[in-house]
Amino acid sequence: MPRNAALALLSLALCACGPVYEGRARVIIGAVLIDGAGGPPLSNSVVVVAGDRIRAAGAPSSVPIPSDADKIDGAGNFLVPALVDVCDRADPPGLLRPVSPADARAMVAELAARKGTAIHIGTLPPAIAAAVFEAAREAHIPVTGHFSTQAEARFLVDKGASGLVGMIRDTEDLDSALLSRLRDLRIVVAPSLGNAGAALEIAKRNTRRLFAAGVPLAVASEGGDPFRETELLAEAGVPPLDVIVAATHNGAMALHQLEDRGTIEAERRADLLLVSANPAEDIKNLRRVALRMIGGEFGH
């Protein structure tokens, strides 16, 4: 066999033995993996990171460890995706306050020219809100609506909101048809319970009703503490593992970024929290961060 052909075959054989990573890989070994997608926790996991991406995640039997990788001992700890805050500011980029339908269309056109900026709207007169939604549909920009009453939620869903921030606070007699539409259309609702004020207990009970109806929930701090939002979801009656899904997978889904982040699986961005106690037992343990990695880089 010619020498060049033999070298080519040897190269193919070596590549077949395991994955090839760009740059020096880092491997977190032995942690309990809570992947954010809702799967059962996986003990003694292996998660391989190279560059800013997760390259593999799973059991040791299915994830080879590169021989030259930097190894991080995760034993006794719990690995979860970093939290995804659907609305991390009280005045988020893309929050529109138009004063007329023409003004609404002009604002949407300006955002469309910037690209990558989602639209947020609060309570607007119906004609102005309708103009926002019409222009947003034409520009293929998703609209997140902020609400506090059932009528506002119904209006936003009717007009085509892709996500909602807030919770119904004016009634506990929830419209079953509205809940069904939220569930069936997979419209993510981020209750923002830390901003519910005097109506917090009503907002909690309604959050529990939405969860029981199968409506996907997420986390929105609106400038507050996203960890506190997870704790309030748990206080509302959402089980801790479902709170983690809300704060990771569902948040990424609400932002139309699920293919990039929100779960711990191959090719997702390496946004990870290694915590020292089990958040599936007590969601407050999310605060016990031993190691934080964002985009493959270690942070505080």
RALIN-V584179 format. One record per residue. RES is the residue in one small letter. PSI is psi in whole degrees, 0 to 359 (999 if undefined). OMEGA is omega as a letter, one per 30 degrees, with the letter a starting at -180 (none if undefined). D_LAST is the distance of its C-alpha to the last C-alpha in Angstrom with 2 decimals. Layout:
# RALIN-V584179
[[RES	PSI	OMEGA	D_LAST] [RES	PSI	OMEGA	D_LAST]]
This chain:
# RALIN-V584179
[[m	133	l	55.44] [p	147	a	54.47] [r	317	a	51.65] [n	322	l	49.46] [a	320	l	49.88] [a	318	l	48.96] [l	322	l	45.75] [a	317	l	44.87] [l	320	l	45.48] [l	318	l	43.41] [s	316	l	40.48] [l	320	a	40.82] [a	318	l	41.04] [l	319	l	37.86] [c	327	a	35.98] [a	342	a	37.41] [c	340	a	35.98] [g	174	a	32.40] [p	153	l	29.91] [v	128	a	29.29] [y	145	l	25.78] [e	127	a	25.02] [g	178	a	22.95] [r	124	a	21.47] [a	154	l	20.34] [r	138	a	17.54] [v	125	l	18.68] [i	119	a	17.13] [i	133	l	20.17] [g	354	a	21.46] [a	157	l	19.14] [v	121	a	20.90] [l	121	l	20.43] [i	103	a	20.60] [d	350	a	21.12] [g	342	a	21.13] [a	355	l	24.68] [g	0	l	26.30] [g	164	l	27.38] [p	148	l	27.63] [p	142	a	24.75] [l	116	l	25.23] [s	155	l	25.02] [n	48	a	24.34] [s	167	l	22.95] [v	126	l	22.21] [v	121	a	19.85] [v	128	l	20.28] [v	133	l	18.03] [a	131	a	19.52] [g	227	a	18.48] [d	14	a	16.71] [r	149	l	18.83] [i	127	a	19.41] [r	334	l	22.71] [a	150	l	23.82] [a	133	l	22.97] [g	203	a	25.37] [a	154	l	27.37] [p	330	a	27.87] [s	340	a	31.45] [s	352	a	30.60] [v	104	l	27.58] [p	143	l	28.45] [i	118	l	25.88] [p	136	a	26.28] [s	330	a	27.63] [d	14	a	25.54] [a	151	l	22.16] [d	125	a	19.13] [k	133	l	19.03] [i	123	a	16.21] [d	111	l	17.77] [g	6	a	16.90] [a	135	a	19.97] [g	359	a	19.91] [n	176	a	16.83] [f	131	a	16.86] [l	124	a	15.57] [v	159	l	15.63] [p	151	l	15.09] [a	149	a	12.33] [l	145	l	14.16] [v	112	a	16.57] [d	112	a	17.55] [v	326	l	21.14] [c	98	a	21.43] [d	7	l	18.39] [r	150	l	20.64] [a	332	a	23.82] [d	75	a	25.42] [p	155	l	24.11] [p	137	a	25.30] [g	4	l	28.60] [l	118	a	29.70] [l	137	l	33.45] [r	60	a	35.87] [p	156	a	39.14] [v	357	l	42.40] [s	162	l	44.78] [p	321	l	44.99] [a	319	l	45.50] [d	320	l	42.44] [a	314	a	40.44] [r	322	l	41.66] [a	320	l	40.88] [m	318	l	37.27] [v	319	l	36.75] [a	322	l	38.38] [e	317	l	36.03] [l	321	l	32.95] [a	324	l	34.65] [a	330	l	35.09] [r	326	a	31.36] [k	140	l	30.60] [g	357	a	27.48] [t	121	l	27.43] [a	164	l	28.24] [i	134	l	30.57] [h	137	l	29.96] [i	146	l	32.98] [g	211	l	33.76] [t	121	l	37.26] [l	155	l	39.76] [p	143	a	43.56] [p	318	a	44.59] [a	323	a	46.19] [i	317	l	43.18] [a	319	l	40.75] [a	323	l	43.19] [a	322	l	43.19] [v	311	a	39.39] [f	319	l	39.53] [e	314	l	42.51] [a	323	l	40.97] [a	320	l	37.63] [r	317	l	39.57] [e	327	a	41.47] [a	358	a	38.31] [h	44	l	36.54] [i	127	l	33.60] [p	150	l	32.28] [v	128	l	32.54] [t	126	a	30.33] [g	138	l	32.33] [h	134	a	31.24] [f	165	l	33.72] [s	355	l	34.66] [t	162	l	38.20] [q	323	l	39.89] [a	319	l	42.08] [e	317	l	39.17] [a	316	a	37.51] [r	317	l	40.87] [f	313	a	41.48] [l	319	l	38.11] [v	316	l	38.71] [d	324	a	42.29] [k	345	l	41.25] [g	24	l	38.76] [a	138	l	35.23] [s	344	l	32.80] [g	159	a	30.31] [l	141	l	30.40] [v	124	a	28.06] [g	188	l	29.47] [m	150	l	31.88] [i	122	a	35.60] [r	353	a	36.23] [d	352	l	39.92] [t	155	l	41.43] [e	3	l	40.95] [d	80	a	43.85] [l	142	a	41.82] [d	113	a	43.69] [s	328	l	43.76] [a	321	l	44.55] [l	315	l	41.41] [l	319	l	39.28] [s	320	l	41.04] [r	318	l	40.40] [l	317	l	36.68] [r	310	a	36.59] [d	327	l	38.95] [l	356	a	37.43] [r	44	l	33.88] [i	118	a	32.80] [v	131	l	29.28] [v	122	l	29.09] [a	105	a	25.87] [p	338	l	27.24] [s	52	a	24.87] [l	332	l	26.04] [g	347	l	24.03] [n	16	a	26.37] [a	347	l	29.56] [g	224	a	30.66] [a	343	a	33.91] [a	18	a	34.36] [l	314	a	31.31] [e	320	l	33.50] [i	316	l	35.61] [a	321	l	32.57] [k	312	a	31.23] [r	321	l	34.64] [n	327	l	34.99] [t	316	l	31.56] [r	321	l	32.87] [r	319	l	36.08] [l	317	l	34.36] [f	315	a	32.38] [a	332	l	35.66] [a	356	l	37.37] [g	13	l	34.98] [v	129	l	33.31] [p	131	a	29.83] [l	155	l	27.17] [a	187	a	23.73] [v	131	l	21.10] [a	118	a	21.36] [s	338	a	19.72] [e	46	l	21.68] [g	358	l	19.24] [g	214	a	18.49] [d	112	a	15.98] [p	330	l	15.92] [f	322	l	15.20] [r	325	l	18.30] [e	320	l	20.17] [t	322	l	19.76] [e	322	l	21.07] [l	324	l	23.94] [l	317	l	24.87] [a	319	l	25.17] [e	330	l	27.22] [a	349	l	29.39] [g	9	l	30.31] [v	125	a	28.22] [p	147	a	27.50] [p	317	l	23.88] [l	325	l	24.13] [d	329	l	25.59] [v	319	l	22.87] [i	318	l	20.33] [v	317	l	22.75] [a	318	a	22.99] [a	356	a	19.28] [t	279	a	18.87] [h	308	a	22.23] [n	327	l	24.18] [g	317	l	21.74] [a	322	l	21.84] [m	318	a	25.60] [a	327	a	25.99] [l	4	a	24.38] [h	40	a	26.57] [q	19	a	23.65] [l	333	l	24.26] [e	352	a	25.28] [d	329	a	21.94] [r	179	l	19.30] [g	345	l	19.19] [t	162	l	20.27] [i	96	l	19.58] [e	166	a	22.60] [a	136	l	23.88] [e	359	l	23.34] [r	158	l	20.74] [r	144	a	17.58] [a	76	l	14.89] [d	103	a	12.56] [l	148	l	11.74] [l	126	l	10.34] [l	114	a	11.52] [v	153	a	12.52] [s	357	l	14.68] [a	163	a	17.58] [n	110	l	19.73] [p	346	l	19.04] [a	344	l	22.54] [e	321	l	23.99] [d	115	a	22.01] [i	339	l	19.78] [k	341	l	18.00] [n	348	l	16.40] [l	335	l	14.05] [r	344	a	12.09] [r	66	a	11.88] [v	119	l	8.78] [a	329	a	9.04] [l	136	l	7.38] [r	132	l	6.13] [m	126	l	8.38] [i	121	a	9.73] [g	33	l	13.10] [g	358	a	12.96] [e	138	l	10.13] [f	138	a	7.16] [g	191	a	3.77] [h	999	none	0.00]]
